[in-house]
């Protein structure tokens, strides 16, 4: 199999919101959104999503009208501080 063929298969698998690759992330985020909505919130923090799945997951939710924003580390000197991502509606 050529690398281009492997890449094409990977891209198709990553694009399926209900597929085995990103489906579990889409399901988990959708449940967080439902819970947040029922509590009157207008956004959530996104938990860890592997780098290789991030583009597809973010594209899926952006296509549904959600805003996704990456935030830099607010306090780089603090050991508990880290960059984070939010999804809002």
C-alpha positions in Angstrom: 0.0 0.0 0.0 1.3 3.4 -0.9 1.5 6.2 1.7 -1.0 8.2 -0.2 -3.5 5.4 -0.1 -3.0 5.0 3.7 -3.4 8.7 4.2 -6.7 8.7 2.2 -8.1 5.8 4.3 -7.1 7.6 7.5 -8.7 10.9 6.4 -12.0 9.1 5.5 -12.1 7.3 8.9 -11.4 10.6 10.7 -14.2 12.5 8.9 -16.9 10.2 10.2 -18.5 11.8 13.2 -20.2 8.5 14.1 -17.1 6.4 13.1 -14.9 4.5 15.5 -12.1 7.1 15.5 -13.8 10.3 16.5 -17.2 9.0 17.4 -16.4 8.5 21.1 -15.2 12.1 21.3 -18.2 13.5 19.6 -20.5 11.5 21.8 -18.7 12.5 25.0 -18.7 16.2 24.0 -22.3 16.1 23.0 -23.2 14.7 26.4 -21.2 17.5 28.1 -23.0 20.1 26.0 -26.4 18.7 27.0 -25.5 18.7 30.7 -24.1 22.3 30.4 -27.2 23.5 28.6 -29.5 22.0 31.3 -27.4 24.0 33.9 -27.8 27.3 31.9 -24.2 27.4 30.7 -23.1 28.7 27.3 -19.8 26.8 26.9 -17.7 24.0 28.1 -14.0 23.1 28.5 -12.9 20.5 26.1 -11.1 17.6 27.7 -8.0 16.0 26.2 -8.5 15.0 22.5 -5.5 13.4 20.8 -3.7 15.6 18.3 -4.6 13.3 15.4 -8.3 13.4 16.1 -8.5 17.1 17.1 -8.9 18.6 13.6 -11.8 16.3 12.7 -13.6 16.7 16.1 -13.2 20.5 15.9 -14.4 20.6 12.3 -17.4 18.5 13.2 -18.6 20.9 15.9 -17.7 24.0 13.9 -19.9 22.7 11.1 -22.7 22.6 13.6 -22.2 26.3 14.5 -20.2 26.0 17.7 -17.2 28.2 18.4 -14.0 26.6 19.5 -11.1 28.6 20.9 -7.7 27.7 22.1 -6.4 29.7 25.1 -2.7 30.1 25.9 -1.4 29.0 29.3 -2.7 31.8 31.6 0.2 31.4 34.2 3.2 29.6 32.7 5.1 29.9 36.0 2.4 27.9 37.9 2.8 24.1 37.9 -1.0 23.5 37.6 -1.5 26.0 34.8 -1.8 24.9 31.2 -3.3 25.9 27.9 -7.0 25.0 27.4 -9.7 24.9 24.8 -13.3 26.0 25.1 -16.4 25.2 23.0 -19.3 27.7 23.2 -22.7 28.3 21.6 
